[in-house]
Amino acid sequence: MERVWGPRPMLNAIVEILQKKGAMTDQDLHEELKNTYGDVSFREVNATLMKLEVSGVVRVSRLLKKKRRVELAAASSAS
């Protein structure tokens, strides 16, 4: 029986990156995802972050006008 692995969901990749590297800006996270997935739009990253934030997995806060800080929700509540 052959098994074929499907692509890793971006939701999982974001959580894994944040677990390894800790909190980061949304722009840095976008660059990390582009290294992993290739052509990823900033809109896709934002949509995925919104899903994760609504489900309580990550927390996104505003740093500057066009820069946001992304962190795991468990890490932010432990502080």
N, CA, C and O atoms as a Maestro MAE file, in Angstrom:
{
 s_m_m2io_version
 :::
 2.0.0
}

f_m_ct {
 s_m_title
 :::
 protein
 m_atom[316] {
  # First column is atom index #
  i_m_mmod_type
  r_m_x_coord
  r_m_y_coord
  r_m_z_coord
  i_m_residue_number
  s_m_chain_name
  s_m_pdb_residue_name
  s_m_pdb_atom_name
  i_m_atomic_number
  :::
  1 25 0.846 -1.180 0.000 1 A "MET " " N  " 7
  2 3 0.000 0.000 0.000 1 A "MET " " CA " 6
  3 2 0.890 1.241 0.000 1 A "MET " " C  " 6
  4 15 1.759 1.387 0.859 1 A "MET " " O  " 8
  5 25 0.671 2.128 -0.962 2 A "GLU " " N  " 7
  6 3 1.454 3.360 -1.054 2 A "GLU " " CA " 6
  7 2 0.785 4.468 -0.273 2 A "GLU " " C  " 6
  8 15 -0.438 4.614 -0.279 2 A "GLU " " O  " 8
  9 25 1.613 5.243 0.396 3 A "ARG " " N  " 7
  10 3 1.089 6.403 1.108 3 A "ARG " " CA " 6
  11 2 1.688 7.650 0.492 3 A "ARG " " C  " 6
  12 15 2.881 7.708 0.197 3 A "ARG " " O  " 8
  13 25 0.853 8.629 0.306 4 A "VAL " " N  " 7
  14 3 1.295 9.896 -0.246 4 A "VAL " " CA " 6
  15 2 1.026 10.972 0.794 4 A "VAL " " C  " 6
  16 15 -0.092 11.115 1.289 4 A "VAL " " O  " 8
  17 25 2.064 11.719 1.114 5 A "TRP " " N  " 7
  18 3 1.904 12.801 2.083 5 A "TRP " " CA " 6
  19 2 1.422 14.040 1.362 5 A "TRP " " C  " 6
  20 15 1.974 14.430 0.332 5 A "TRP " " O  " 8
  21 25 0.402 14.649 1.903 6 A "GLY " " N  " 7
  22 3 -0.090 15.906 1.352 6 A "GLY " " CA " 6
  23 2 0.750 17.057 1.869 6 A "GLY " " C  " 6
  24 15 1.571 16.874 2.768 6 A "GLY " " O  " 8
  25 25 0.557 18.218 1.322 7 A "PRO " " N  " 7
  26 3 1.307 19.386 1.796 7 A "PRO " " CA " 6
  27 2 0.912 19.741 3.228 7 A "PRO " " C  " 6
  28 15 -0.223 19.518 3.647 7 A "PRO " " O  " 8
  29 25 1.859 20.290 3.959 8 A "ARG " " N  " 7
  30 3 1.612 20.682 5.348 8 A "ARG " " CA " 6
  31 2 0.761 21.950 5.353 8 A "ARG " " C  " 6
  32 15 1.098 22.918 4.670 8 A "ARG " " O  " 8
  33 25 -0.335 21.960 6.110 9 A "PRO " " N  " 7
  34 3 -1.180 23.157 6.158 9 A "PRO " " CA " 6
  35 2 -0.418 24.360 6.716 9 A "PRO " " C  " 6
  36 15 0.428 24.215 7.598 9 A "PRO " " O  " 8
  37 25 -0.723 25.533 6.198 10 A "MET " " N  " 7
  38 3 -0.042 26.743 6.642 10 A "MET " " CA " 6
  39 2 -0.325 27.024 8.121 10 A "MET " " C  " 6
  40 15 0.518 27.592 8.815 10 A "MET " " O  " 8
  41 25 -1.501 26.633 8.601 11 A "LEU " " N  " 7
  42 3 -1.819 26.802 10.022 11 A "LEU " " CA " 6
  43 2 -0.764 26.126 10.891 11 A "LEU " " C  " 6
  44 15 -0.256 26.716 11.845 11 A "LEU " " O  " 8
  45 25 -0.446 24.892 10.551 12 A "ASN " " N  " 7
  46 3 0.550 24.138 11.318 12 A "ASN " " CA " 6
  47 2 1.930 24.759 11.198 12 A "ASN " " C  " 6
  48 15 2.672 24.824 12.178 12 A "ASN " " O  " 8
  49 25 2.275 25.215 10.005 13 A "ALA " " N  " 7
  50 3 3.594 25.814 9.787 13 A "ALA " " CA " 6
  51 2 3.763 27.073 10.632 13 A "ALA " " C  " 6
  52 15 4.832 27.291 11.202 13 A "ALA " " O  " 8
  53 25 2.733 27.898 10.722 14 A "ILE " " N  " 7
  54 3 2.811 29.125 11.520 14 A "ILE " " CA " 6
  55 2 3.023 28.795 12.986 14 A "ILE " " C  " 6
  56 15 3.864 29.406 13.646 14 A "ILE " " O  " 8
  57 25 2.269 27.835 13.499 15 A "VAL " " N  " 7
  58 3 2.411 27.449 14.908 15 A "VAL " " CA " 6
  59 2 3.806 26.894 15.167 15 A "VAL " " C  " 6
  60 15 4.418 27.224 16.183 15 A "VAL " " O  " 8
  61 25 4.318 26.060 14.270 16 A "GLU " " N  " 7
  62 3 5.658 25.494 14.445 16 A "GLU " " CA " 6
  63 2 6.736 26.573 14.422 16 A "GLU " " C  " 6
  64 15 7.670 26.532 15.223 16 A "GLU " " O  " 8
  65 25 6.616 27.532 13.516 17 A "ILE " " N  " 7
  66 3 7.597 28.623 13.438 17 A "ILE " " CA " 6
  67 2 7.582 29.431 14.726 17 A "ILE " " C  " 6
  68 15 8.639 29.769 15.260 17 A "ILE " " O  " 8
  69 25 6.388 29.743 15.231 18 A "LEU " " N  " 7
  70 3 6.288 30.533 16.460 18 A "LEU " " CA " 6
  71 2 6.789 29.750 17.676 18 A "LEU " " C  " 6
  72 15 7.344 30.341 18.602 18 A "LEU " " O  " 8
  73 25 6.598 28.434 17.682 19 A "GLN " " N  " 7
  74 3 7.129 27.616 18.778 19 A "GLN " " CA " 6
  75 2 8.649 27.627 18.767 19 A "GLN " " C  " 6
  76 15 9.275 27.712 19.823 19 A "GLN " " O  " 8
  77 25 9.249 27.542 17.582 20 A "LYS " " N  " 7
  78 3 10.710 27.499 17.476 20 A "LYS " " CA " 6
  79 2 11.354 28.855 17.723 20 A "LYS " " C  " 6
  80 15 12.342 28.952 18.450 20 A "LYS " " O  " 8
  81 25 10.796 29.903 17.120 21 A "LYS " " N  " 7
  82 3 11.461 31.206 17.131 21 A "LYS " " CA " 6
  83 2 10.840 32.211 18.084 21 A "LYS " " C  " 6
  84 15 11.409 33.282 18.297 21 A "LYS " " O  " 8
  85 25 9.696 31.898 18.660 22 A "GLY " " N  " 7
  86 3 9.045 32.843 19.560 22 A "GLY " " CA " 6
  87 2 8.295 33.918 18.789 22 A "GLY " " C  " 6
  88 15 8.074 33.795 17.584 22 A "GLY " " O  " 8
  89 25 7.907 34.973 19.497 23 A "ALA " " N  " 7
  90 3 7.134 36.055 18.890 23 A "ALA " " CA " 6
  91 2 7.953 36.745 17.804 23 A "ALA " " C  " 6
  92 15 9.170 36.884 17.923 23 A "ALA " " O  " 8
  93 25 7.270 37.172 16.749 24 A "MET " " N  " 7
  94 3 7.933 37.852 15.639 24 A "MET " " CA " 6
  95 2 6.934 38.766 14.947 24 A "MET " " C  " 6
  96 15 5.734 38.707 15.214 24 A "MET " " O  " 8
  97 25 7.436 39.605 14.062 25 A "THR " " N  " 7
  98 3 6.546 40.487 13.312 25 A "THR " " CA " 6
  99 2 5.870 39.697 12.193 25 A "THR " " C  " 6
  100 15 6.349 38.645 11.769 25 A "THR " " O  " 8
  101 25 4.749 40.232 11.731 26 A "ASP " " N  " 7
  102 3 4.038 39.563 10.642 26 A "ASP " " CA " 6
  103 2 4.872 39.539 9.360 26 A "ASP " " C  " 6
  104 15 4.747 38.612 8.560 26 A "ASP " " O  " 8
  105 25 5.714 40.543 9.161 27 A "GLN " " N  " 7
  106 3 6.575 40.576 7.973 27 A "GLN " " CA " 6
  107 2 7.646 39.488 8.034 27 A "GLN " " C  " 6
  108 15 7.931 38.837 7.029 27 A "GLN " " O  " 8
  109 25 8.242 39.291 9.221 28 A "ASP " " N  " 7
  110 3 9.239 38.226 9.381 28 A "ASP " " CA " 6
  111 2 8.596 36.852 9.204 28 A "ASP " " C  " 6
  112 15 9.188 35.956 8.601 28 A "ASP " " O  " 8
  113 25 7.392 36.693 9.727 29 A "LEU " " N  " 7
  114 3 6.665 35.434 9.576 29 A "LEU " " CA " 6
  115 2 6.367 35.171 8.099 29 A "LEU " " C  " 6
  116 15 6.483 34.036 7.636 29 A "LEU " " O  " 8
  117 25 5.992 36.192 7.374 30 A "HIS " " N  " 7
  118 3 5.731 36.064 5.939 30 A "HIS " " CA " 6
  119 2 6.985 35.590 5.204 30 A "HIS " " C  " 6
  120 15 6.907 34.726 4.331 30 A "HIS " " O  " 8
  121 25 8.137 36.156 5.557 31 A "GLU " " N  " 7
  122 3 9.400 35.736 4.931 31 A "GLU " " CA " 6
  123 2 9.707 34.270 5.235 31 A "GLU " " C  " 6
  124 15 10.131 33.528 4.349 31 A "GLU " " O  " 8
  125 25 9.493 33.849 6.487 32 A "GLU " " N  " 7
  126 3 9.718 32.440 6.860 32 A "GLU " " CA " 6
  127 2 8.815 31.518 6.042 32 A "GLU " " C  " 6
  128 15 9.255 30.473 5.562 32 A "GLU " " O  " 8
  129 25 7.558 31.907 5.889 33 A "LEU " " N  " 7
  130 3 6.622 31.083 5.130 33 A "LEU " " CA " 6
  131 2 6.981 31.050 3.648 33 A "LEU " " C  " 6
  132 15 6.795 30.024 2.993 33 A "LEU " " O  " 8
  133 25 7.490 32.147 3.115 34 A "LYS " " N  " 7
  134 3 7.925 32.153 1.713 34 A "LYS " " CA " 6
  135 2 9.109 31.219 1.520 34 A "LYS " " C  " 6
  136 15 9.233 30.598 0.464 34 A "LYS " " O  " 8
  137 25 9.980 31.106 2.516 35 A "ASN " " N  " 7
  138 3 11.100 30.164 2.429 35 A "ASN " " CA " 6
  139 2 10.601 28.727 2.409 35 A "ASN " " C  " 6
  140 15 11.185 27.878 1.735 35 A "ASN " " O  " 8
  141 25 9.524 28.445 3.142 36 A "THR " " N  " 7
  142 3 8.984 27.094 3.232 36 A "THR " " CA " 6
  143 2 8.096 26.748 2.041 36 A "THR " " C  " 6
  144 15 8.257 25.691 1.431 36 A "THR " " O  " 8
  145 25 7.164 27.632 1.710 37 A "TYR " " N  " 7
  146 3 6.141 27.336 0.712 37 A "TYR " " CA " 6
  147 2 6.410 27.919 -0.665 37 A "TYR " " C  " 6
  148 15 5.757 27.535 -1.635 37 A "TYR " " O  " 8
  149 25 7.349 28.829 -0.767 38 A "GLY " " N  " 7
  150 3 7.579 29.474 -2.054 38 A "GLY " " CA " 6
  151 2 6.722 30.717 -2.183 38 A "GLY " " C  " 6
  152 15 6.892 31.674 -1.427 38 A "GLY " " O  " 8
  153 25 5.807 30.709 -3.131 39 A "ASP " " N  " 7
  154 3 4.996 31.891 -3.419 39 A "ASP " " CA " 6
  155 2 3.780 31.953 -2.496 39 A "ASP " " C  " 6
  156 15 2.755 31.326 -2.766 39 A "ASP " " O  " 8
  157 25 3.897 32.708 -1.411 40 A "VAL " " N  " 7
  158 3 2.798 32.899 -0.460 40 A "VAL " " CA " 6
  159 2 2.507 34.391 -0.391 40 A "VAL " " C  " 6
  160 15 3.405 35.196 -0.144 40 A "VAL " " O  " 8
  161 25 1.250 34.754 -0.612 41 A "SER " " N  " 7
  162 3 0.906 36.177 -0.567 41 A "SER " " CA " 6
  163 2 0.695 36.619 0.880 41 A "SER " " C  " 6
  164 15 0.369 35.815 1.754 41 A "SER " " O  " 8
  165 25 0.888 37.907 1.104 42 A "PHE " " N  " 7
  166 3 0.677 38.468 2.441 42 A "PHE " " CA " 6
  167 2 -0.794 38.349 2.828 42 A "PHE " " C  " 6
  168 15 -1.121 38.222 4.008 42 A "PHE " " O  " 8
  169 25 -1.671 38.389 1.845 43 A "ARG " " N  " 7
  170 3 -3.111 38.232 2.095 43 A "ARG " " CA " 6
  171 2 -3.421 36.837 2.647 43 A "ARG " " C  " 6
  172 15 -4.236 36.697 3.559 43 A "ARG " " O  " 8
  173 25 -2.771 35.806 2.095 44 A "GLU " " N  " 7
  174 3 -2.958 34.437 2.595 44 A "GLU " " CA " 6
  175 2 -2.477 34.314 4.037 44 A "GLU " " C  " 6
  176 15 -3.126 33.673 4.865 44 A "GLU " " O  " 8
  177 25 -1.338 34.930 4.330 45 A "VAL " " N  " 7
  178 3 -0.800 34.892 5.693 45 A "VAL " " CA " 6
  179 2 -1.771 35.577 6.647 45 A "VAL " " C  " 6
  180 15 -2.043 35.061 7.732 45 A "VAL " " O  " 8
  181 25 -2.296 36.734 6.250 46 A "ASN " " N  " 7
  182 3 -3.246 37.447 7.100 46 A "ASN " " CA " 6
  183 2 -4.518 36.649 7.336 46 A "ASN " " C  " 6
  184 15 -5.034 36.622 8.453 46 A "ASN " " O  " 8
  185 25 -5.029 36.000 6.298 47 A "ALA " " N  " 7
  186 3 -6.238 35.188 6.441 47 A "ALA " " CA " 6
  187 2 -5.998 34.021 7.400 47 A "ALA " " C  " 6
  188 15 -6.857 33.699 8.221 47 A "ALA " " O  " 8
  189 25 -4.838 33.397 7.291 48 A "THR " " N  " 7
  190 3 -4.506 32.279 8.174 48 A "THR " " CA " 6
  191 2 -4.309 32.758 9.602 48 A "THR " " C  " 6
  192 15 -4.745 32.096 10.544 48 A "THR " " O  " 8
  193 25 -3.653 33.908 9.774 49 A "LEU " " N  " 7
  194 3 -3.484 34.474 11.114 49 A "LEU " " CA " 6
  195 2 -4.832 34.800 11.742 49 A "LEU " " C  " 6
  196 15 -5.018 34.608 12.943 49 A "LEU " " O  " 8
  197 25 -5.775 35.292 10.938 50 A "MET " " N  " 7
  198 3 -7.111 35.608 11.445 50 A "MET " " CA " 6
  199 2 -7.798 34.344 11.964 50 A "MET " " C  " 6
  200 15 -8.416 34.364 13.029 50 A "MET " " O  " 8
  201 25 -7.689 33.245 11.211 51 A "LYS " " N  " 7
  202 3 -8.283 31.977 11.651 51 A "LYS " " CA " 6
  203 2 -7.667 31.522 12.970 51 A "LYS " " C  " 6
  204 15 -8.373 31.099 13.885 51 A "LYS " " O  " 8
  205 25 -6.331 31.615 13.057 52 A "LEU " " N  " 7
  206 3 -5.644 31.188 14.277 52 A "LEU " " CA " 6
  207 2 -5.988 32.091 15.457 52 A "LEU " " C  " 6
  208 15 -6.099 31.618 16.588 52 A "LEU " " O  " 8
  209 25 -6.158 33.381 15.202 53 A "GLU " " N  " 7
  210 3 -6.478 34.316 16.279 53 A "GLU " " CA " 6
  211 2 -7.906 34.100 16.784 53 A "GLU " " C  " 6
  212 15 -8.151 34.141 17.990 53 A "GLU " " O  " 8
  213 25 -8.838 33.874 15.872 54 A "VAL " " N  " 7
  214 3 -10.228 33.635 16.261 54 A "VAL " " CA " 6
  215 2 -10.350 32.340 17.061 54 A "VAL " " C  " 6
  216 15 -11.156 32.255 17.987 54 A "VAL " " O  " 8
  217 25 -9.558 31.341 16.709 55 A "SER " " N  " 7
  218 3 -9.609 30.069 17.441 55 A "SER " " CA " 6
  219 2 -8.787 30.103 18.728 55 A "SER " " C  " 6
  220 15 -8.778 29.126 19.477 55 A "SER " " O  " 8
  221 25 -8.098 31.210 18.994 56 A "GLY " " N  " 7
  222 3 -7.381 31.361 20.259 56 A "GLY " " CA " 6
  223 2 -5.992 30.765 20.290 56 A "GLY " " C  " 6
  224 15 -5.429 30.584 21.369 56 A "GLY " " O  " 8
  225 25 -5.426 30.457 19.144 57 A "VAL " " N  " 7
  226 3 -4.101 29.839 19.089 57 A "VAL " " CA " 6
  227 2 -2.992 30.888 19.127 57 A "VAL " " C  " 6
  228 15 -1.982 30.705 19.807 57 A "VAL " " O  " 8
  229 25 -3.183 31.990 18.394 58 A "VAL " " N  " 7
  230 3 -2.179 33.054 18.373 58 A "VAL " " CA " 6
  231 2 -2.806 34.368 18.817 58 A "VAL " " C  " 6
  232 15 -4.026 34.529 18.857 58 A "VAL " " O  " 8
  233 25 -1.927 35.290 19.145 59 A "ARG " " N  " 7
  234 3 -2.350 36.644 19.500 59 A "ARG " " CA " 6
  235 2 -1.588 37.606 18.596 59 A "ARG " " C  " 6
  236 15 -0.368 37.511 18.462 59 A "ARG " " O  " 8
  237 25 -2.315 38.533 17.979 60 A "VAL " " N  " 7
  238 3 -1.708 39.511 17.081 60 A "VAL " " CA " 6
  239 2 -1.957 40.897 17.664 60 A "VAL " " C  " 6
  240 15 -3.098 41.272 17.934 60 A "VAL " " O  " 8
  241 25 -0.877 41.654 17.856 61 A "SER " " N  " 7
  242 3 -1.008 43.011 18.384 61 A "SER " " CA " 6
  243 2 -0.259 43.980 17.480 61 A "SER " " C  " 6
  244 15 0.690 43.596 16.797 61 A "SER " " O  " 8
  245 25 -0.678 45.202 17.480 62 A "ARG " " N  " 7
  246 3 -0.113 46.212 16.579 62 A "ARG " " CA " 6
  247 2 1.123 46.847 17.196 62 A "ARG " " C  " 6
  248 15 1.084 47.314 18.334 62 A "ARG " " O  " 8
  249 25 2.220 46.864 16.447 63 A "LEU " " N  " 7
  250 3 3.450 47.527 16.882 63 A "LEU " " CA " 6
  251 2 3.532 48.935 16.300 63 A "LEU " " C  " 6
  252 15 3.645 49.913 17.039 63 A "LEU " " O  " 8
  253 25 3.475 49.033 14.990 64 A "LEU " " N  " 7
  254 3 3.507 50.300 14.264 64 A "LEU " " CA " 6
  255 2 2.332 50.315 13.294 64 A "LEU " " C  " 6
  256 15 1.508 49.400 13.289 64 A "LEU " " O  " 8
  257 25 2.264 51.357 12.478 65 A "LYS " " N  " 7
  258 3 1.129 51.485 11.565 65 A "LYS " " CA " 6
  259 2 0.950 50.264 10.663 65 A "LYS " " C  " 6
  260 15 -0.170 49.784 10.487 65 A "LYS " " O  " 8
  261 25 2.044 49.758 10.090 66 A "LYS " " N  " 7
  262 3 1.935 48.603 9.186 66 A "LYS " " CA " 6
  263 2 2.743 47.413 9.671 66 A "LYS " " C  " 6
  264 15 3.184 46.593 8.866 66 A "LYS " " O  " 8
  265 25 2.940 47.309 10.974 67 A "LYS " " N  " 7
  266 3 3.729 46.204 11.518 67 A "LYS " " CA " 6
  267 2 2.998 45.640 12.736 67 A "LYS " " C  " 6
  268 15 2.571 46.380 13.622 67 A "LYS " " O  " 8
  269 25 2.862 44.302 12.758 68 A "ARG " " N  " 7
  270 3 2.165 43.652 13.865 68 A "ARG " " CA " 6
  271 2 3.048 42.584 14.498 68 A "ARG " " C  " 6
  272 15 3.896 41.990 13.831 68 A "ARG " " O  " 8
  273 25 2.844 42.348 15.778 69 A "ARG " " N  " 7
  274 3 3.567 41.311 16.518 69 A "ARG " " CA " 6
  275 2 2.668 40.082 16.599 69 A "ARG " " C  " 6
  276 15 1.497 40.181 16.968 69 A "ARG " " O  " 8
  277 25 3.221 38.931 16.253 70 A "VAL " " N  " 7
  278 3 2.482 37.673 16.284 70 A "VAL " " CA " 6
  279 2 3.143 36.778 17.316 70 A "VAL " " C  " 6
  280 15 4.359 36.589 17.295 70 A "VAL " " O  " 8
  281 25 2.338 36.224 18.227 71 A "GLU " " N  " 7
  282 3 2.863 35.322 19.258 71 A "GLU " " CA " 6
  283 2 1.833 34.249 19.557 71 A "GLU " " C  " 6
  284 15 0.645 34.419 19.283 71 A "GLU " " O  " 8
  285 25 2.294 33.150 20.117 72 A "LEU " " N  " 7
  286 3 1.373 32.102 20.531 72 A "LEU " " CA " 6
  287 2 0.567 32.599 21.719 72 A "LEU " " C  " 6
  288 15 1.110 33.263 22.602 72 A "LEU " " O  " 8
  289 25 -0.718 32.288 21.752 73 A "ALA " " N  " 7
  290 3 -1.589 32.770 22.819 73 A "ALA " " CA " 6
  291 2 -1.191 32.175 24.164 73 A "ALA " " C  " 6
  292 15 -1.282 32.858 25.184 73 A "ALA " " O  " 8
  293 25 -0.754 30.922 24.187 74 A "ALA " " N  " 7
  294 3 -0.343 30.291 25.444 74 A "ALA " " CA " 6
  295 2 0.864 31.005 26.028 74 A "ALA " " C  " 6
  296 15 0.961 31.154 27.246 74 A "ALA " " O  " 8
  297 25 1.783 31.449 25.185 75 A "ALA " " N  " 7
  298 3 2.978 32.157 25.644 75 A "ALA " " CA " 6
  299 2 2.613 33.533 26.180 75 A "ALA " " C  " 6
  300 15 3.212 33.991 27.153 75 A "ALA " " O  " 8
  301 25 1.639 34.203 25.563 76 A "SER " " N  " 7
  302 3 1.273 35.550 26.005 76 A "SER " " CA " 6
  303 2 0.475 35.516 27.294 76 A "SER " " C  " 6
  304 15 0.573 36.452 28.088 76 A "SER " " O  " 8
  305 25 -0.321 34.463 27.538 77 A "SER " " N  " 7
  306 3 -1.095 34.398 28.776 77 A "SER " " CA " 6
  307 2 -0.245 33.951 29.956 77 A "SER " " C  " 6
  308 15 -0.599 34.214 31.105 77 A "SER " " O  " 8
  309 25 0.876 33.277 29.687 78 A "ALA " " N  " 7
  310 3 1.766 32.832 30.762 78 A "ALA " " CA " 6
  311 2 2.596 33.978 31.312 78 A "ALA " " C  " 6
  312 15 3.104 33.884 32.429 78 A "ALA " " O  " 8
  313 25 2.748 35.073 30.542 79 A "SER " " N  " 7
  314 3 3.569 36.212 30.959 79 A "SER " " CA " 6
  315 2 2.912 37.006 32.050 79 A "SER " " C  " 6
  316 15 3.473 37.999 32.514 79 A "SER " " O  " 8
  :::
 }
 m_bond[315] {
  # First column is bond index #
  i_m_from
  i_m_to
  i_m_order
  :::
  1 1 2 1
  2 2 3 1
  3 3 4 2
  4 3 5 1
  5 5 6 1
  6 6 7 1
  7 7 8 2
  8 7 9 1
  9 9 10 1
  10 10 11 1
  11 11 12 2
  12 11 13 1
  13 13 14 1
  14 14 15 1
  15 15 16 2
  16 15 17 1
  17 17 18 1
  18 18 19 1
  19 19 20 2
  20 19 21 1
  21 21 22 1
  22 22 23 1
  23 23 24 2
  24 23 25 1
  25 25 26 1
  26 26 27 1
  27 27 28 2
  28 27 29 1
  29 29 30 1
  30 30 31 1
  31 31 32 2
  32 31 33 1
  33 33 34 1
  34 34 35 1
  35 35 36 2
  36 35 37 1
  37 37 38 1
  38 38 39 1
  39 39 40 2
  40 39 41 1
  41 41 42 1
  42 42 43 1
  43 43 44 2
  44 43 45 1
  45 45 46 1
  46 46 47 1
  47 47 48 2
  48 47 49 1
  49 49 50 1
  50 50 51 1
  51 51 52 2
  52 51 53 1
  53 53 54 1
  54 54 55 1
  55 55 56 2
  56 55 57 1
  57 57 58 1
  58 58 59 1
  59 59 60 2
  60 59 61 1
  61 61 62 1
  62 62 63 1
  63 63 64 2
  64 63 65 1
  65 65 66 1
  66 66 67 1
  67 67 68 2
  68 67 69 1
  69 69 70 1
  70 70 71 1
  71 71 72 2
  72 71 73 1
  73 73 74 1
  74 74 75 1
  75 75 76 2
  76 75 77 1
  77 77 78 1
  78 78 79 1
  79 79 80 2
  80 79 81 1
  81 81 82 1
  82 82 83 1
  83 83 84 2
  84 83 85 1
  85 85 86 1
  86 86 87 1
  87 87 88 2
  88 87 89 1
  89 89 90 1
  90 90 91 1
  91 91 92 2
  92 91 93 1
  93 93 94 1
  94 94 95 1
  95 95 96 2
  96 95 97 1
  97 97 98 1
  98 98 99 1
  99 99 100 2
  100 99 101 1
  101 101 102 1
  102 102 103 1
  103 103 104 2
  104 103 105 1
  105 105 106 1
  106 106 107 1
  107 107 108 2
  108 107 109 1
  109 109 110 1
  110 110 111 1
  111 111 112 2
  112 111 113 1
  113 113 114 1
  114 114 115 1
  115 115 116 2
  116 115 117 1
  117 117 118 1
  118 118 119 1
  119 119 120 2
  120 119 121 1
  121 121 122 1
  122 122 123 1
  123 123 124 2
  124 123 125 1
  125 125 126 1
  126 126 127 1
  127 127 128 2
  128 127 129 1
  129 129 130 1
  130 130 131 1
  131 131 132 2
  132 131 133 1
  133 133 134 1
  134 134 135 1
  135 135 136 2
  136 135 137 1
  137 137 138 1
  138 138 139 1
  139 139 140 2
  140 139 141 1
  141 141 142 1
  142 142 143 1
  143 143 144 2
  144 143 145 1
  145 145 146 1
  146 146 147 1
  147 147 148 2
  148 147 149 1
  149 149 150 1
  150 150 151 1
  151 151 152 2
  152 151 153 1
  153 153 154 1
  154 154 155 1
  155 155 156 2
  156 155 157 1
  157 157 158 1
  158 158 159 1
  159 159 160 2
  160 159 161 1
  161 161 162 1
  162 162 163 1
  163 163 164 2
  164 163 165 1
  165 165 166 1
  166 166 167 1
  167 167 168 2
  168 167 169 1
  169 169 170 1
  170 170 171 1
  171 171 172 2
  172 171 173 1
  173 173 174 1
  174 174 175 1
  175 175 176 2
  176 175 177 1
  177 177 178 1
  178 178 179 1
  179 179 180 2
  180 179 181 1
  181 181 182 1
  182 182 183 1
  183 183 184 2
  184 183 185 1
  185 185 186 1
  186 186 187 1
  187 187 188 2
  188 187 189 1
  189 189 190 1
  190 190 191 1
  191 191 192 2
  192 191 193 1
  193 193 194 1
  194 194 195 1
  195 195 196 2
  196 195 197 1
  197 197 198 1
  198 198 199 1
  199 199 200 2
  200 199 201 1
  201 201 202 1
  202 202 203 1
  203 203 204 2
  204 203 205 1
  205 205 206 1
  206 206 207 1
  207 207 208 2
  208 207 209 1
  209 209 210 1
  210 210 211 1
  211 211 212 2
  212 211 213 1
  213 213 214 1
  214 214 215 1
  215 215 216 2
  216 215 217 1
  217 217 218 1
  218 218 219 1
  219 219 220 2
  220 219 221 1
  221 221 222 1
  222 222 223 1
  223 223 224 2
  224 223 225 1
  225 225 226 1
  226 226 227 1
  227 227 228 2
  228 227 229 1
  229 229 230 1
  230 230 231 1
  231 231 232 2
  232 231 233 1
  233 233 234 1
  234 234 235 1
  235 235 236 2
  236 235 237 1
  237 237 238 1
  238 238 239 1
  239 239 240 2
  240 239 241 1
  241 241 242 1
  242 242 243 1
  243 243 244 2
  244 243 245 1
  245 245 246 1
  246 246 247 1
  247 247 248 2
  248 247 249 1
  249 249 250 1
  250 250 251 1
  251 251 252 2
  252 251 253 1
  253 253 254 1
  254 254 255 1
  255 255 256 2
  256 255 257 1
  257 257 258 1
  258 258 259 1
  259 259 260 2
  260 259 261 1
  261 261 262 1
  262 262 263 1
  263 263 264 2
  264 263 265 1
  265 265 266 1
  266 266 267 1
  267 267 268 2
  268 267 269 1
  269 269 270 1
  270 270 271 1
  271 271 272 2
  272 271 273 1
  273 273 274 1
  274 274 275 1
  275 275 276 2
  276 275 277 1
  277 277 278 1
  278 278 279 1
  279 279 280 2
  280 279 281 1
  281 281 282 1
  282 282 283 1
  283 283 284 2
  284 283 285 1
  285 285 286 1
  286 286 287 1
  287 287 288 2
  288 287 289 1
  289 289 290 1
  290 290 291 1
  291 291 292 2
  292 291 293 1
  293 293 294 1
  294 294 295 1
  295 295 296 2
  296 295 297 1
  297 297 298 1
  298 298 299 1
  299 299 300 2
  300 299 301 1
  301 301 302 1
  302 302 303 1
  303 303 304 2
  304 303 305 1
  305 305 306 1
  306 306 307 1
  307 307 308 2
  308 307 309 1
  309 309 310 1
  310 310 311 1
  311 311 312 2
  312 311 313 1
  313 313 314 1
  314 314 315 1
  315 315 316 2
  :::
 }
}
